[in-house]
C-alpha cells in the first residue's frame, strides 16, 4: 500500500512537486484516467521524469502514445497481423456521412477517442 495519499490536482507542476518531495523510484501514469495519461506523457516528453530519476511503471509512454493515436494504433495492429474494424475520422457532419456511406450502416460514431477517460460518448 501507499505510505501517503495526496488529494491534489493532477497537473505537471503538482506531480513534480510531489516527486521532488517523495523521491519515488517510479510512477504509474496509466492509472488515473485521461488526465493522468496526459500529464505523464507531458512530463516524460519534457524529460522531467527522467531528470528526477523516475521510471514509468506499467504501460510505457510509447505504447500510450501509440494507442492514443488512431492511425499509429492501426499500423501497430497491422504489424502483428490483427484485423480492425474499418474506421474513418471526420471533423464535420458531411465528412461523417461520407465515412458512414463508405463503411455501410449501422455505424458507431464516437465524438472522440481517449484511452483513459470517459470524455467521449457514443451517438
C-alpha positions as CSV (number, residue, x, y, z in Angstrom):
1,X,0.0,0.0,0.0
2,X,0.9,3.6,-0.3
3,X,2.6,5.4,2.6
4,X,0.9,8.6,1.7
5,X,-2.0,9.6,-0.5
6,X,-2.3,13.1,-2.0
7,X,-5.6,14.6,-2.9
8,X,-4.3,17.3,-5.2
9,X,-4.9,18.3,-8.8
10,X,-3.1,16.2,-11.4
11,X,-1.1,18.9,-13.1
12,X,2.5,18.6,-14.2
13,X,3.9,21.1,-11.6
14,X,1.9,19.5,-8.8
15,X,3.1,16.0,-9.8
16,X,6.7,17.2,-10.0
17,X,6.4,18.9,-6.6
18,X,5.3,15.6,-5.1
19,X,8.1,13.7,-6.9
20,X,10.7,16.1,-5.6
21,X,9.3,15.7,-2.1
22,X,8.8,11.9,-2.0
23,X,11.5,10.8,-4.4
24,X,9.7,7.7,-5.8
25,X,11.5,5.2,-8.0
26,X,8.6,5.0,-10.4
27,X,5.2,6.3,-11.4
28,X,2.2,4.6,-13.0
29,X,0.6,7.0,-15.5
30,X,-1.9,4.5,-16.8
31,X,-4.0,4.7,-13.6
32,X,-5.9,7.9,-13.1
33,X,-7.8,8.4,-16.4
34,X,-7.0,10.7,-19.3
35,X,-5.6,13.5,-17.1
36,X,-3.0,11.2,-15.6
37,X,-2.1,9.9,-19.1
38,X,-1.8,13.4,-20.5
39,X,0.3,14.6,-17.6
40,X,2.5,11.6,-17.6
41,X,3.2,11.8,-21.3
42,X,3.9,15.5,-21.0
43,X,6.4,15.0,-18.1
44,X,8.1,12.2,-20.0
45,X,8.4,14.1,-23.2
46,X,9.7,17.2,-21.4
47,X,12.4,15.0,-19.8
48,X,11.3,15.9,-16.3
49,X,10.6,12.4,-15.1
50,X,14.0,11.2,-16.4
51,X,15.8,14.1,-14.8
52,X,14.2,13.2,-11.5
53,X,15.2,9.6,-12.0
54,X,11.6,8.4,-12.0
55,X,10.8,5.3,-14.1
56,X,7.4,4.9,-15.8
57,X,6.0,1.6,-14.4
58,X,3.4,-0.5,-16.3
59,X,2.4,0.7,-19.7
60,X,5.3,2.7,-21.3
61,X,4.9,6.1,-22.9
62,X,5.5,5.0,-26.5
63,X,2.7,2.4,-26.1
64,X,0.4,5.0,-24.6
65,X,1.1,7.4,-27.4
66,X,0.5,4.6,-30.0
67,X,-2.9,3.8,-28.5
68,X,-3.9,7.4,-28.3
69,X,-3.3,8.0,-32.0
70,X,-5.8,6.0,-34.1
71,X,-3.5,5.9,-37.2
72,X,-0.5,4.7,-35.2
73,X,-2.6,2.2,-33.4
74,X,-4.0,0.8,-36.6
75,X,-0.5,0.5,-38.0
76,X,0.7,-1.3,-34.9
77,X,-2.2,-3.8,-35.2
78,X,-1.4,-4.4,-38.9
79,X,2.3,-5.1,-37.9
80,X,1.1,-8.0,-35.8
81,X,-1.5,-9.2,-38.2
82,X,-4.5,-8.2,-36.3
83,X,-7.6,-7.0,-38.1
84,X,-9.5,-4.0,-37.1
85,X,-12.9,-2.5,-37.9
86,X,-13.0,-0.1,-40.8
87,X,-12.9,3.4,-39.5
88,X,-12.6,7.0,-40.6
89,X,-12.2,10.2,-38.8
90,X,-14.4,13.2,-39.6
91,X,-14.4,16.8,-38.5
92,X,-17.9,17.7,-39.6
93,X,-21.3,16.2,-40.4
94,X,-20.6,16.0,-44.2
95,X,-17.4,14.1,-43.6
96,X,-19.1,11.8,-41.1
97,X,-21.9,11.0,-43.6
98,X,-19.4,10.3,-46.3
99,X,-17.5,7.9,-44.0
100,X,-20.7,6.2,-42.9
101,X,-21.6,5.6,-46.6
102,X,-18.2,4.1,-47.2
103,X,-18.5,1.8,-44.2
104,X,-22.1,0.9,-44.5
105,X,-24.8,1.1,-41.9
106,X,-25.1,0.6,-39.0
107,X,-22.1,2.6,-37.8
108,X,-20.7,3.6,-34.4
109,X,-19.9,7.2,-34.0
110,X,-17.7,8.5,-31.3
111,X,-17.1,12.2,-30.6
112,X,-13.5,11.5,-29.6
113,X,-11.2,8.6,-28.8
114,X,-9.4,8.6,-25.4
115,X,-7.7,5.6,-23.8
116,X,-8.1,6.7,-20.3
117,X,-11.2,8.7,-19.9
118,X,-14.9,8.9,-20.1
119,X,-14.7,12.2,-22.1
120,X,-16.0,10.7,-25.3
121,X,-19.5,9.4,-26.0
122,X,-21.5,7.3,-28.4
123,X,-24.1,8.5,-30.9
